[in-house]
Amino acid sequence: MNTQSLLEFVHRGETFAVIDKPSGLLSCPGRAPELYDSVETRVPRVIPGAHGSILAHRLDQATSGLLVVALDPPTHRALRLQFEARTVQKSYEAVLIGEVHGESGTLSLPFRLDVERRPHQIYDPVHGKLGVTEWRVLARSPGRTRVEFTPHTGRTHQLRVHAAHALGLGCPIAGDALYGDPSSAPRLLLHAKALSFDHPQTGERLHFSSPVPF
């Protein structure tokens, strides 16, 4: 088997790589044996020198697009610090079910894990952690709105909650099995299309992009 086909690389360097993750592939393995296959477990099969914690961030299993992985511990720490400092810029594109009101704006909603319905997130103005997302409409068609999301925080399911919740855009992402109608699309129509961060060793600002597959 050609292990190179296990992952699609947008960039492959000595200390980090940027991967175009397909929808349906986990970022990291789950506890059950059937959830072992993931970006984290595939990388060492393609790059034998990769070891330790490699994920600097994650994408939902159903979300496709750009994911940066570290190939050594110092690079992992350097990338994690950038994400924690919120200097990494990310851009997503999504197709929403319904007609979004307005053309652009910023969403700020606190939410948290619903412990009785894991991994579902719920709005909670008291105990929730704030998620902040900029959005703008890219195109409209009958019953659907194509939107660009720029998250400023990295909460679990942030874009999905901000799209679907009545205090957000009130229009779930097409194909969303948790917050919308899974039959509305063959997959979750959410793609991480652009990613910018500083080179962990040189400090040079890097920009990566991935074509939206829907």
Order of alpha helices (4+ residues) and beta strands (2+ residues): beta-beta-alpha-beta-alpha-beta-beta-beta-beta-beta-alpha-beta-beta
